[in-house]
Amino acid sequence: MDNKIVLLAGTPNDSNRDYLPEEIKGSDMVVNENGNNSQVYPKNLKEYHECFEEGTEDTWYEYVPDSYDPAKKTPLVFSMHGGLMTGWGQAVYTSWTHVADREGFIVVFPDASKRRFWTVEYDKELYKELLKPNPTGIYVDPCSEDIRENHDANLVLFLIRKMKEKYNIDESRIYMQGMSLGNAMTFMMARHYGNLFAAMAGSAGPSAPGLLKNEDGTLNNQAGPVNIWQSRMEIDNPPLGCSGTYEDAVVDNRDYWLEINGCEDLPRIKIDGESNLAFYRGKKADYVFRDIKNRDHGQTFDDAELVWDYLFSGAVRKESGECPVGETELERQGDQISFAAAKEGRYVWVNNKKTELPGRSFVWNKLKYHGLGGKEIVRGSYVMVPAVTLAESFGFSYEISEEGARVVMTGKDGRELQFVRGCIGCTMDNRIHSMLCEAVERDGVLYLSAEWFCNEVCQLHTSVCSDTVYATDHYSVLSMNMARLIRDLLA
């Protein structure tokens, strides 16, 4: 690779408690807070000002890598900061400038026009409340229902024209990404001007569900399909104006783009450490979902690179309006070895395909009750899956006897395993092994703990979250929103 990323050592400011320390600008200061990591202020990051509408001077930052060649068509990325932040803040809190150095594209980091808050659409009832004064002194700016009157949206359109005049921009490869309120700004643009972009991405802060549909129930979208990436943090809060849970808001946002983009097939699921990914192919455009384990509101430092490598690098916008995704920097494959099961599932997930169960999966509690005077304590809860499904999923032959109360499996390696109803012990090659809980028989079907079988018998890395089990052949940690996605697939 010709263009290498160069990481610069910074001076940590661990005593910092400011959301965006102004001292970072132009310095080598770096800050870290639960994974929100800044880099040393990039030398190629340049600040610009201009009044494109009377009465308002706008500010933005351009990052042009040293490898830029004016003779070559060059992709353009917009990256939109969160509320109370700045364009330069978004530049140092992401890895977009590093990826631009490696790949040779240009990045623009605009400033919101008023008090570091983008002017975005709000649910109508919420909007009335937000206009009222509050103790923080922060309030939203009036947002016209006519997107053509939105100054921040017009700023993006102005900057597209400006960058095309200034640089040799590839019009088929213009992208946008945003964080938090920048995510809201990005997806407002996607609903109204998505046809100008090849792909769009956002991190944290899903859109309020009330913005996704019109009063008549139709989807609120004026721009049509566009390739979408949505990164969610496992530990986050519902968006403003959402009366439901954060988890439900994440689902509503995902379902919205799956419908807009015509994504009807099963996704390919990949869990790499704490990064949980689902890749959807659509008839009109693609959709990528990412959930990050044990992270609260924000963006991971590698989010920009993943967005580029898995989506932006292959997405183009044709003159016909189509936006296909060709070969990407990293191939969007699911885990080649994978097994997932969830509470009340009718299916299990085996190597990125669904397999129907002979009986619904369920959660079984291992109890302590002796000496508790009729009371009980739950010592463990396990997703139970038919033993024959586990055998078939992992290449074991099997024999069923005693009306389903006994199952004997034989592996390709010659191992023999014996399981019987009501016994927490099983045999492996004629030796006793304890399981996490006893085998349970229901309606002639013997069930085992999927977590135990994947861990102990198959020696896979197994993770459990929200009554959902995921196992694969490498380190992986299932997150809450990915668990919900899997439960929905298997239900």
C-alpha positions as CSV (number, residue, x, y, z in Angstrom):
1,M,0.0,0.0,0.0
2,D,1.6,3.3,-1.1
3,N,-0.2,5.7,1.1
4,K,0.4,4.8,4.8
5,I,-1.5,6.0,7.8
6,V,0.8,7.7,10.2
7,L,-0.3,7.9,13.8
8,L,1.2,10.8,15.8
9,A,1.9,10.5,19.5
10,G,-0.1,13.1,21.4
11,T,-0.1,14.6,24.9
12,P,-2.9,13.1,26.9
13,N,-5.1,15.4,29.0
14,D,-6.8,12.9,31.3
15,S,-7.9,15.6,33.7
16,N,-10.1,17.1,31.0
17,R,-13.8,17.0,31.6
18,D,-14.9,19.3,28.8
19,Y,-17.0,17.8,25.9
20,L,-14.7,19.5,23.4
21,P,-11.6,21.1,24.9
22,E,-10.8,24.2,22.8
23,E,-7.1,23.7,23.5
24,I,-7.0,20.7,21.2
25,K,-7.3,23.0,18.1
26,G,-3.9,23.3,16.5
27,S,-2.1,21.4,19.3
28,D,-0.9,17.8,20.0
29,M,-3.4,17.4,22.9
30,V,-5.5,14.2,22.9
31,V,-8.3,13.1,25.2
32,N,-10.0,9.8,25.9
33,E,-13.4,9.0,27.4
34,N,-14.9,5.6,27.3
35,G,-13.6,4.9,23.8
36,N,-14.3,8.4,22.4
37,N,-10.7,9.1,21.4
38,S,-9.2,12.2,19.7
39,Q,-6.1,12.3,17.5
40,V,-3.5,15.0,17.2
41,Y,-4.8,18.0,15.2
42,P,-4.1,17.1,11.5
43,K,-1.6,19.4,9.8
44,N,-3.6,19.3,6.5
45,L,-6.9,20.4,8.1
46,K,-7.7,23.9,6.8
47,E,-10.3,26.3,8.0
48,Y,-12.5,28.3,5.6
49,H,-15.2,31.0,5.9
50,E,-17.8,32.4,3.4
51,C,-21.2,34.0,3.3
52,F,-23.2,32.0,0.7
53,E,-26.5,33.4,2.1
54,E,-26.9,37.0,3.2
55,G,-26.3,37.7,6.9
56,T,-24.6,34.4,7.8
57,E,-21.0,33.6,7.6
58,D,-20.4,29.8,7.5
59,T,-17.3,27.9,8.6
60,W,-16.0,24.6,7.4
61,Y,-12.8,22.6,7.4
62,E,-11.3,20.8,4.4
63,Y,-8.9,17.9,4.6
64,V,-6.9,17.2,1.4
65,P,-4.4,14.4,1.6
66,D,-0.9,14.9,0.3
67,S,-1.6,12.3,-2.4
68,Y,-4.4,14.4,-4.0
69,D,-3.9,14.5,-7.8
70,P,-5.9,17.2,-9.6
71,A,-5.8,15.1,-12.8
72,K,-7.8,12.3,-11.1
73,K,-11.5,12.1,-10.2
74,T,-11.5,12.1,-6.4
75,P,-14.2,10.9,-3.9
76,L,-15.7,13.4,-1.5
77,V,-16.8,12.7,2.1
78,F,-18.8,15.0,4.3
79,S,-18.5,14.4,8.1
80,M,-21.1,16.1,10.3
81,H,-20.3,16.9,14.0
82,G,-22.5,16.2,17.0
83,G,-24.3,18.9,19.0
84,L,-22.1,21.3,20.9
85,M,-19.2,20.3,18.6
86,T,-17.4,21.7,15.6
87,G,-16.1,20.6,12.2
88,W,-12.6,20.5,13.5
89,G,-13.9,18.6,16.6
90,Q,-15.4,16.0,14.3
91,A,-12.1,15.8,12.4
92,V,-10.0,15.0,15.5
93,Y,-12.6,12.6,17.1
94,T,-12.8,10.4,14.0
95,S,-10.3,8.6,11.8
96,W,-11.6,10.2,8.6
97,T,-8.3,12.1,8.0
98,H,-6.3,8.9,8.5
99,V,-8.4,6.9,6.0
100,A,-8.3,9.8,3.6
101,D,-4.5,9.7,3.7
102,R,-4.6,6.0,2.9
103,E,-7.3,6.1,0.2
104,G,-6.8,9.5,-1.3
105,F,-10.2,11.1,-0.9
106,I,-11.1,14.6,0.3
107,V,-13.1,15.2,3.5
108,V,-15.2,18.3,4.4
109,F,-16.2,19.0,8.1
110,P,-18.8,21.8,8.2
111,D,-19.8,23.7,11.3
112,A,-23.5,24.0,12.1
113,S,-24.6,27.5,11.5
114,K,-26.1,28.4,14.9
115,R,-24.6,27.7,18.4
116,R,-23.0,24.4,17.2
117,F,-26.5,22.8,16.7
118,W,-27.7,21.6,13.3
119,T,-31.1,22.8,12.3
120,V,-32.9,19.5,11.8
121,E,-36.5,18.3,11.6
122,Y,-38.3,17.4,14.8
123,D,-41.4,15.5,15.7
124,K,-44.1,18.3,15.7
125,E,-45.2,17.8,19.4
126,L,-41.7,17.6,20.6
127,Y,-40.8,20.7,18.6
128,K,-43.3,22.8,20.5
129,E,-41.6,21.7,23.8
130,L,-38.1,22.3,22.5
131,L,-39.0,25.9,21.6
132,K,-39.7,26.7,25.2
133,P,-36.8,28.2,27.3
134,N,-35.1,25.8,29.6
135,P,-32.5,26.1,32.4
136,T,-29.6,25.2,30.2
137,G,-30.3,28.1,27.9
138,I,-30.1,25.8,24.9
139,Y,-33.1,25.7,22.6
140,V,-33.7,24.6,19.0
141,D,-33.9,26.9,16.1
142,P,-37.1,27.2,14.0
143,C,-37.0,24.6,11.3
144,S,-39.1,25.3,8.2
145,E,-41.2,22.5,6.9
146,D,-39.8,23.4,3.5
147,I,-36.3,21.8,3.3
148,R,-35.4,24.4,0.7
149,E,-35.4,27.1,3.5
150,N,-33.1,25.1,5.8
151,H,-29.8,27.0,6.0
152,D,-27.8,24.0,7.1
153,A,-29.2,21.8,4.3
154,N,-28.4,24.6,1.9
155,L,-24.9,24.8,3.3
156,V,-24.2,21.2,2.3
157,L,-25.6,21.9,-1.2
158,F,-23.4,25.0,-1.4
159,L,-20.3,23.0,-0.3
160,I,-20.9,20.3,-2.9
161,R,-20.9,23.0,-5.6
162,K,-17.9,24.7,-4.0
163,M,-15.8,21.4,-3.7
164,K,-16.6,20.6,-7.4
165,E,-15.3,24.0,-8.5
166,K,-12.2,23.8,-6.3
167,Y,-11.2,20.1,-6.8
168,N,-11.6,17.3,-9.4
169,I,-14.5,15.7,-7.5
170,D,-16.0,12.4,-8.7
171,E,-19.8,13.3,-8.7
172,S,-20.7,9.7,-8.6
173,R,-18.8,9.2,-5.3
174,I,-20.0,11.8,-2.8
175,Y,-20.7,10.5,0.7
176,M,-21.9,11.8,4.1
177,Q,-21.4,10.5,7.7
178,G,-22.5,12.1,10.9
179,M,-22.5,11.5,14.7
180,S,-25.4,12.1,17.2
181,L,-27.0,15.4,16.0
182,G,-24.8,15.0,12.9
183,N,-26.5,11.7,12.4
184,A,-29.8,13.5,12.6
185,M,-28.5,16.0,10.0
186,T,-27.2,13.2,7.8
187,F,-30.5,11.3,7.7
188,M,-32.5,14.5,7.2
189,M,-30.4,15.0,4.1
190,A,-30.9,11.3,3.2
191,R,-34.7,11.7,3.3
192,H,-34.6,14.8,1.2
193,Y,-31.4,14.8,-0.8
194,G,-30.1,11.2,-0.7
195,N,-30.2,11.1,-4.5
196,L,-27.1,13.4,-4.5
197,F,-25.0,10.8,-2.6
198,A,-23.7,7.4,-3.3
199,A,-23.9,6.3,0.4
200,M,-24.7,7.8,3.8
201,A,-23.8,6.8,7.3
202,G,-24.5,7.8,10.9
203,S,-23.4,6.9,14.4
204,A,-25.5,7.1,17.6
205,G,-28.8,8.8,18.1
206,P,-31.3,7.1,15.8
207,S,-34.0,9.4,14.2
208,A,-37.2,9.8,16.2
209,P,-39.7,7.3,14.8
210,G,-42.2,10.1,14.3
211,L,-40.0,11.5,11.6
212,L,-40.0,8.3,9.5
213,K,-43.6,8.3,8.5
214,N,-46.1,10.8,7.3
215,E,-49.5,11.3,8.9
216,D,-51.1,8.9,6.4
217,G,-48.7,6.1,7.4
218,T,-46.5,6.4,4.2
219,L,-42.8,6.6,4.6
220,N,-41.4,10.1,4.8
221,N,-38.9,10.1,2.0
222,Q,-38.5,12.5,-1.0
223,A,-35.1,11.2,-2.3
224,G,-35.5,7.5,-2.8
225,P,-33.0,4.7,-2.1
226,V,-29.5,5.3,-1.0
227,N,-26.9,3.0,0.5
228,I,-27.1,3.3,4.2
229,W,-24.8,2.5,7.2
230,Q,-26.1,2.9,10.8
231,S,-23.8,2.5,13.8
232,R,-25.5,2.1,17.2
233,M,-24.1,2.1,20.7
234,E,-25.4,-0.6,23.0
235,I,-25.7,1.8,25.9
236,D,-27.6,4.8,24.6
237,N,-30.9,6.6,25.1
238,P,-34.0,6.9,23.0
239,P,-34.0,9.9,20.6
240,L,-35.9,13.1,21.5
241,G,-39.6,12.6,20.8
242,C,-39.5,8.8,21.1
243,S,-42.1,7.5,23.6
244,G,-40.8,3.9,23.2
245,T,-37.5,2.3,24.1
246,Y,-34.1,2.9,22.6
247,E,-34.1,-0.7,21.2
248,D,-37.5,-0.1,19.5
249,A,-36.2,3.1,18.0
250,V,-33.2,1.3,16.5
251,V,-35.5,-1.3,15.0
252,D,-37.8,1.4,13.5
253,N,-34.9,3.1,11.9
254,R,-33.5,-0.1,10.5
255,D,-36.9,-1.3,9.2
256,Y,-37.4,2.1,7.5
257,W,-34.3,1.8,5.4
258,L,-34.8,-1.9,4.7
259,E,-38.1,-1.0,3.1
260,I,-36.8,2.0,1.2
261,N,-33.9,0.1,-0.2
262,G,-35.8,-3.1,-0.9
263,C,-33.7,-5.3,1.4
264,E,-35.8,-8.5,1.5
265,D,-33.1,-11.2,1.8
266,L,-31.4,-12.5,5.0
267,P,-28.4,-10.4,6.1
268,R,-24.8,-11.7,6.5
269,I,-23.9,-11.4,10.2
270,K,-20.3,-10.9,11.4
271,I,-19.3,-10.3,15.0
272,D,-15.7,-9.3,15.4
273,G,-14.9,-8.6,19.0
274,E,-17.3,-6.0,20.3
275,S,-18.3,-4.9,16.8
276,N,-21.6,-6.5,15.7
277,L,-22.3,-6.2,11.9
278,A,-25.2,-7.2,9.6
279,F,-24.8,-6.7,5.9
280,Y,-28.0,-6.5,3.8
281,R,-28.2,-6.5,0.0
282,G,-31.2,-4.6,-1.4
283,K,-32.9,-4.6,-4.8
284,K,-32.4,-0.8,-4.9
285,A,-29.6,-0.1,-2.4
286,D,-27.8,-1.8,0.4
287,Y,-28.0,-1.4,4.2
288,V,-25.4,-2.1,6.9
289,F,-26.2,-2.3,10.6
290,R,-23.5,-2.0,13.3
291,D,-23.9,-2.3,17.0
292,I,-21.0,-1.8,19.5
293,K,-21.0,-3.7,22.7
294,N,-20.6,-1.7,26.0
295,R,-20.4,1.7,24.4
296,D,-22.5,4.7,25.2
297,H,-23.5,7.7,23.1
298,G,-20.7,8.6,20.6
299,Q,-18.7,7.1,17.8
300,T,-15.8,4.6,17.8
301,F,-12.5,5.9,16.5
302,D,-12.5,3.1,13.8
303,D,-16.1,3.8,12.7
304,A,-14.9,5.9,9.7
305,E,-12.6,3.2,8.5
306,L,-15.2,0.5,8.8
307,V,-17.8,2.7,6.9
308,W,-15.3,3.3,4.1
309,D,-13.9,-0.3,3.9
310,Y,-17.3,-2.0,4.0
311,L,-19.5,0.4,2.1
312,F,-18.3,3.8,0.8
313,S,-15.3,2.2,-1.0
314,G,-17.6,0.3,-3.4
315,A,-20.7,2.6,-3.6
316,V,-21.4,4.7,-6.7
317,R,-24.3,6.9,-7.8
318,K,-25.1,6.4,-11.5
319,E,-26.7,9.0,-13.8
320,S,-29.7,6.7,-13.9
321,G,-30.2,7.2,-10.2
322,E,-29.2,3.7,-9.3
323,C,-26.5,3.3,-6.5
324,P,-25.0,-0.1,-6.7
325,V,-22.2,-1.3,-4.4
326,G,-19.4,-3.1,-6.2
327,E,-16.2,-4.5,-4.7
328,T,-15.4,-2.9,-1.4
329,E,-12.1,-2.6,0.4
330,L,-13.2,-5.4,2.8
331,E,-15.5,-8.1,1.6
332,R,-18.9,-8.1,3.3
333,Q,-19.0,-11.7,4.4
334,G,-20.8,-13.1,7.4
335,D,-19.0,-15.4,9.9
336,Q,-18.4,-18.6,7.9
337,I,-18.9,-20.6,11.1
338,S,-21.8,-19.3,13.1
339,F,-24.7,-20.5,15.2
340,A,-27.4,-18.5,16.9
341,A,-30.5,-19.3,18.9
342,A,-32.9,-17.1,20.8
343,K,-35.8,-17.4,23.2
344,E,-39.1,-18.5,21.6
345,G,-37.4,-18.9,18.2
346,R,-38.9,-21.0,15.4
347,Y,-35.5,-21.2,13.7
348,V,-31.8,-21.2,14.5
349,W,-29.0,-19.4,12.6
350,V,-26.5,-21.8,11.1
351,N,-23.6,-20.4,9.0
352,N,-25.8,-17.4,7.8
353,K,-28.8,-19.4,7.0
354,K,-32.0,-20.2,8.9
355,T,-32.9,-23.7,9.9
356,E,-36.4,-24.5,11.2
357,L,-36.7,-26.2,14.6
358,P,-38.9,-29.3,15.4
359,G,-40.0,-27.4,18.4
360,R,-39.7,-23.8,19.6
361,S,-36.6,-22.9,21.6
362,F,-37.2,-21.6,25.2
363,V,-35.3,-20.3,28.2
364,W,-34.8,-22.7,31.1
365,N,-33.9,-21.6,34.6
366,K,-31.5,-23.7,36.8
367,L,-32.9,-23.4,40.3
368,K,-31.8,-23.7,43.9
369,Y,-34.6,-24.4,46.2
370,H,-33.5,-26.9,48.9
371,G,-33.6,-25.3,52.4
372,L,-35.3,-22.1,51.2
373,G,-38.7,-22.9,52.7
374,G,-40.5,-23.2,49.4
375,K,-38.7,-20.3,47.8
376,E,-36.2,-20.5,44.9
377,I,-33.2,-18.8,43.5
378,V,-32.3,-18.7,39.8
379,R,-28.7,-19.8,39.4
380,G,-28.6,-19.6,35.6
381,S,-30.9,-19.1,32.6
382,Y,-30.2,-20.9,29.3
383,V,-31.6,-20.9,25.8
384,M,-32.6,-24.5,25.1
385,V,-32.5,-25.9,21.6
386,P,-33.5,-29.4,20.3
387,A,-30.6,-31.8,20.6
388,V,-31.2,-33.1,17.1
389,T,-30.9,-29.6,15.7
390,L,-27.6,-29.1,17.5
391,A,-26.5,-32.5,16.1
392,E,-27.4,-31.6,12.5
393,S,-26.0,-28.1,12.8
394,F,-22.5,-29.4,13.7
395,G,-22.3,-32.6,11.6
396,F,-23.3,-35.2,14.2
397,S,-25.4,-38.3,13.4
398,Y,-27.9,-39.3,16.1
399,E,-30.3,-41.9,17.3
400,I,-33.5,-41.1,19.3
401,S,-35.0,-43.6,21.8
402,E,-37.3,-43.8,24.8
403,E,-39.9,-41.7,23.0
404,G,-37.5,-38.7,22.6
405,A,-36.2,-38.8,26.2
406,R,-32.8,-40.1,25.1
407,V,-30.5,-39.0,22.2
408,V,-27.1,-40.5,21.3
409,M,-24.9,-38.5,19.0
410,T,-21.8,-39.6,17.0
411,G,-19.4,-37.1,15.6
412,K,-17.3,-37.3,12.4
413,D,-14.3,-37.7,14.7
414,G,-15.9,-40.8,16.3
415,R,-16.9,-39.1,19.6
416,E,-20.1,-40.5,21.1
417,L,-22.3,-38.4,23.3
418,Q,-25.3,-39.5,25.3
419,F,-28.1,-37.2,26.7
420,V,-31.2,-38.2,28.7
421,R,-34.2,-36.3,30.0
422,G,-33.8,-34.7,33.5
423,C,-30.0,-35.4,33.8
424,I,-27.5,-32.5,34.1
425,G,-24.8,-35.1,33.3
426,C,-24.0,-36.4,29.8
427,T,-21.4,-38.9,28.6
428,M,-18.6,-38.1,26.1
429,D,-16.8,-41.3,25.0
430,N,-18.1,-43.1,28.1
431,R,-17.0,-40.5,30.6
432,I,-19.4,-38.3,32.7
433,H,-19.5,-34.5,32.0
434,S,-21.7,-32.0,33.8
435,M,-23.7,-29.5,31.7
436,L,-24.9,-26.0,32.6
437,C,-28.4,-27.4,33.2
438,E,-30.3,-30.6,32.8
439,A,-31.6,-31.9,29.5
440,V,-35.3,-31.1,29.1
441,E,-37.9,-33.0,27.1
442,R,-41.0,-31.4,25.7
443,D,-43.5,-33.1,23.4
444,G,-41.1,-35.9,22.5
445,V,-38.2,-33.5,21.8
446,L,-35.1,-33.4,24.0
447,Y,-33.6,-30.0,24.5
448,L,-30.0,-29.0,25.5
449,S,-28.4,-25.7,26.4
450,A,-27.2,-24.2,23.2
451,E,-24.5,-22.2,25.1
452,W,-23.1,-25.3,26.7
453,F,-23.1,-27.4,23.5
454,C,-21.3,-24.7,21.5
455,N,-18.8,-24.1,24.2
456,E,-18.0,-27.6,25.5
457,V,-18.8,-29.9,22.5
458,C,-17.8,-27.6,19.6
459,Q,-15.2,-25.5,21.3
460,L,-16.6,-22.3,19.8
461,H,-16.4,-18.8,21.3
462,T,-20.0,-18.3,22.7
463,S,-21.6,-15.1,23.8
464,V,-25.0,-14.6,25.4
465,C,-27.1,-11.3,25.5
466,S,-30.8,-10.7,26.0
467,D,-31.8,-14.4,25.8
468,T,-29.9,-14.8,22.6
469,V,-26.8,-17.1,22.0
470,Y,-24.2,-16.5,19.3
471,A,-21.3,-18.8,18.7
472,T,-18.4,-18.6,16.1
473,D,-14.8,-19.7,15.8
474,H,-13.2,-16.4,16.9
475,Y,-13.5,-13.8,19.7
476,S,-17.0,-12.2,19.5
477,V,-19.2,-10.4,22.0
478,L,-23.0,-10.3,21.2
479,S,-24.5,-6.8,21.8
480,M,-28.1,-5.9,22.7
481,N,-29.3,-4.5,19.4
482,M,-27.7,-7.3,17.4
483,A,-29.4,-9.8,19.8
484,R,-32.7,-8.0,18.9
485,L,-32.0,-8.3,15.2
486,I,-31.2,-12.0,15.6
487,R,-34.3,-12.6,17.7
488,D,-36.5,-10.9,15.0
489,L,-34.9,-13.1,12.3
490,L,-35.5,-16.3,14.2
491,A,-39.0,-15.6,15.5
